Amino acid sequence: MPQALTQIRALIERLEGQGNLRSDKDELGADLHRTYSSLDDARDAAEALYSALNRTHASLRPSPTRSEPEERRPGSG
């Protein structure tokens, strides 16, 4: 998701650079500023979500330093 938002921003920047964008309110500069700011916020939120999900996944894995009780070890029963 963060990469997609970065790609969307790059596309809009390219369209802006080519002069292919217009504003129906004659406020293109302000519109673009809000758009870029919102895309940056969304990218940051997506990165935070990705990081939080990775931490959650890591916390659910068995700890490599904790050994299982003898009766639960594979092949011990």
C-alpha positions as a printed Julia matrix, in Angstrom:
77×3 Matrix{Float64}:
   0.0     0.0     0.0
   2.72    2.58    0.79
   4.3     1.91   -2.6
   0.96    2.38   -4.39
   0.44    5.74   -2.71
   3.95    6.81   -3.68
   3.23    5.79   -7.28
  -0.04    7.72   -7.29
   1.78   10.82   -6.06
   4.43   10.41   -8.77
   1.72   10.13  -11.44
   0.01   13.31  -10.24
   3.37   15.1   -10.12
   4.08   13.99  -13.69
   0.65   15.19  -14.86
   1.24   18.48  -13.07
   4.64   18.87  -14.7
   3.13   18.24  -18.14
   0.42   20.82  -17.51
  -2.33   18.22  -17.82
  -4.2    19.11  -14.63
  -6.9    21.72  -14.16
  -9.02   22.86  -11.27
 -12.72   23.59  -11.66
 -12.33   26.09   -8.81
  -9.25   27.82  -10.3
  -7.3    26.74   -7.21
  -4.98   24.14   -8.71
  -2.04   25.04   -6.47
  -4.09   24.7    -3.29
  -5.79   21.55   -4.6
  -2.45   19.94   -5.37
  -1.01   20.95   -2.0
  -3.95   19.29   -0.21
  -3.69   16.24   -2.48
   0.05   15.77   -1.88
  -0.36   16.34    1.85
  -3.21   13.81    2.04
  -1.26   11.24    0.02
   1.74   11.7     2.32
  -0.48   11.25    5.39
  -2.05    8.13    3.87
   1.39    6.69    3.02
   2.62    7.34    6.57
  -0.5     5.69    8.01
  -0.09    2.7     5.68
   3.53    2.32    6.77
   2.5     2.51   10.43
  -0.2    -0.12    9.86
   2.28   -2.38    8.06
   4.74   -2.02   10.93
   2.07   -2.7    13.56
   0.88   -5.81   11.73
   4.46   -7.08   11.5
   4.95   -6.55   15.24
   1.67   -8.35   15.94
   2.68  -11.26   13.73
   6.11  -11.44   15.39
   4.57  -11.44   18.86
   2.39  -14.43   17.99
   5.31  -16.62   16.95
   6.81  -18.94   19.55
   9.83  -17.51   21.25
  13.06  -19.2    20.11
  14.47  -18.98   23.65
  11.49  -20.66   25.31
  11.54  -24.44   25.25
   8.36  -26.44   25.21
   7.52  -28.76   28.11
   8.77  -32.29   27.57
   5.3   -33.72   26.92
   4.6   -31.2    24.15
   7.88  -31.56   22.25
   7.43  -33.24   18.87
   8.6   -36.85   18.9
   8.67  -37.06   22.7
   5.49  -38.97   23.17
